[in-house]
Amino acid sequence: MNSEIALDLGRQVLFLILKVSLPLLCVGLIVGVSVSILQAVTQIQEMTLTFVPKIIAVIIAAIFFMPWIISQMMTFTQRMLGEMPIP
């Protein structure tokens, strides 16, 4: 394996990681901003109020997006195994 192939594989892996984590991160961001706005409007300064909704939302999003995430990872793995040279 030369360095060009290794760099391309690393780029593909990083892109896959970004692609499969983006939906969960976006859900966490949206819920976090919403809770922060709610706290600012109502002047409630409870620390646990910021974490519990985000955790629940990310878990629900993970369950919802899990088939797509698994499909993306399986496609990538099959492509990588298909491109491996046989000695």
C-alpha positions as CSV (number, residue, x, y, z in Angstrom):
1,M,0.0,0.0,0.0
2,N,1.5,3.3,-1.0
3,S,1.0,6.6,0.7
4,E,-1.5,7.8,-1.9
5,I,-3.9,4.9,-1.3
6,A,-3.5,5.3,2.5
7,L,-4.3,9.0,2.3
8,D,-7.3,8.4,0.1
9,L,-8.6,5.7,2.6
10,G,-8.1,8.1,5.5
11,R,-10.0,10.8,3.7
12,Q,-12.9,8.4,2.9
13,V,-13.0,7.2,6.6
14,L,-13.1,10.8,7.9
15,F,-15.8,11.8,5.4
16,L,-17.9,8.7,6.5
17,I,-17.4,9.6,10.2
18,L,-18.6,13.2,9.5
19,K,-21.5,11.9,7.4
20,V,-22.9,9.4,9.9
21,S,-22.4,11.7,12.9
22,L,-23.9,14.8,11.4
23,P,-27.6,13.9,12.0
24,L,-27.0,13.2,15.7
25,L,-25.0,16.3,16.2
26,C,-27.6,18.5,14.4
27,V,-30.4,17.1,16.6
28,G,-28.3,17.8,19.8
29,L,-27.5,21.3,18.5
30,I,-31.1,22.1,17.8
31,V,-32.4,20.8,21.1
32,G,-29.6,22.5,23.0
33,V,-30.3,25.9,21.4
34,S,-34.1,25.5,22.0
35,V,-33.6,24.7,25.7
36,S,-31.2,27.6,26.0
37,I,-33.7,30.0,24.5
38,L,-36.4,28.5,26.8
39,Q,-34.1,29.0,29.8
40,A,-33.3,32.6,28.8
41,V,-37.0,33.5,28.3
42,T,-38.2,31.9,31.6
43,Q,-35.0,32.7,33.6
44,I,-34.7,29.1,34.8
45,Q,-31.1,28.3,35.5
46,E,-31.2,24.6,36.2
47,M,-28.1,22.8,34.9
48,T,-29.8,19.4,34.4
49,L,-32.4,21.0,32.2
50,T,-29.8,21.4,29.4
51,F,-28.5,17.8,29.5
52,V,-31.5,15.6,29.9
53,P,-33.5,16.8,26.8
54,K,-30.3,16.6,24.6
55,I,-29.5,13.1,25.8
56,I,-33.1,11.9,25.1
57,A,-33.2,13.6,21.7
58,V,-29.9,12.2,20.6
59,I,-30.9,8.7,21.7
60,I,-34.2,8.9,19.8
61,A,-32.3,10.3,16.8
62,A,-29.8,7.4,17.0
63,I,-32.6,4.9,17.0
64,F,-34.3,6.7,14.1
65,F,-31.1,7.0,12.0
66,M,-29.5,3.7,12.9
67,P,-30.6,1.8,9.8
68,W,-29.2,4.5,7.6
69,I,-25.9,4.7,9.6
70,I,-25.5,0.9,9.4
71,S,-26.3,0.9,5.7
72,Q,-23.6,3.6,5.1
73,M,-21.0,1.7,7.1
74,M,-21.8,-1.6,5.5
75,T,-21.5,-0.1,2.0
76,F,-18.2,1.4,2.9
77,T,-16.9,-1.9,4.4
78,Q,-18.0,-3.9,1.4
79,R,-16.4,-1.4,-1.0
80,M,-13.1,-1.5,1.0
81,L,-13.1,-5.3,1.1
82,G,-13.9,-5.5,-2.6
83,E,-10.9,-3.3,-3.4
84,M,-8.4,-5.2,-1.4
85,P,-5.8,-6.9,-3.5
86,I,-5.7,-10.7,-3.1
87,P,-2.1,-11.9,-2.8
